[in-house]
């Protein structure tokens, strides 16, 4: 989500370094993330949800492997 907002920000000619604050408002029912950057700049980007039907995980002590089905 943050990457999509940053991409929208830079697509409008602005620089990542100009972002001081970022507020995100997620609206799954609209498949959108609304954002406010630096308290004044607003916009929206598409948000896609992923439905997980089932998953399993295996841990060997140093890493966890998660498999989605």
C-alpha positions in Angstrom: 0.0 0.0 0.0 2.7 2.4 0.9 4.6 1.6 -2.3 1.5 2.4 -4.3 1.0 5.7 -2.6 4.7 6.6 -3.1 4.3 5.7 -6.8 1.3 7.9 -7.1 3.2 10.7 -5.4 6.2 10.5 -7.7 4.0 10.1 -10.8 2.7 13.6 -10.1 6.2 15.0 -10.2 6.9 15.1 -6.5 9.9 13.6 -4.7 9.8 10.8 -2.0 12.1 13.0 0.1 9.3 15.6 0.3 7.1 13.2 2.3 7.2 14.2 5.9 4.0 12.5 7.1 1.6 9.9 5.5 -1.8 8.9 6.7 -3.6 6.0 5.1 -7.3 5.2 5.2 -8.2 1.7 4.0 -11.6 1.2 2.5 -11.9 -2.4 1.5 -15.5 -2.1 0.5 -14.3 0.4 -2.1 -11.1 -1.4 -2.9 -9.2 1.8 -2.2 -6.6 3.3 0.0 -7.1 7.1 0.6 -4.0 9.0 1.7 -3.1 12.4 3.1 0.6 13.4 2.7 2.1 16.2 4.8 -1.4 17.0 6.1 -2.6 18.6 2.9 -2.0 16.5 -0.2 -4.7 13.9 -0.8 -5.4 11.1 -3.2 -6.4 7.5 -3.6 -4.9 4.3 -5.0 -6.4 0.9 -5.8 -6.3 -1.7 -3.1 -6.7 -5.4 -3.8 -7.5 -7.9 -1.1 -6.2 -11.5 -1.1 -8.4 -14.2 0.2 -6.5 -17.0 1.9 -8.4 -20.3 1.7 -5.9 -22.3 3.8 -2.3 -22.3 4.8 0.2 -24.3 6.7 3.5 -23.4 8.3 6.6 -25.4 9.1 9.3 -24.1 11.5 12.7 -25.5 11.8 13.8 -23.2 14.6 15.6 -20.6 12.3 12.9 -19.9 9.7 9.3 -20.4 9.1 8.0 -21.6 5.8 4.4 -20.7 5.0 2.6 -22.3 2.1 -0.7 -20.8 0.8 -3.3 -23.0 -1.0 
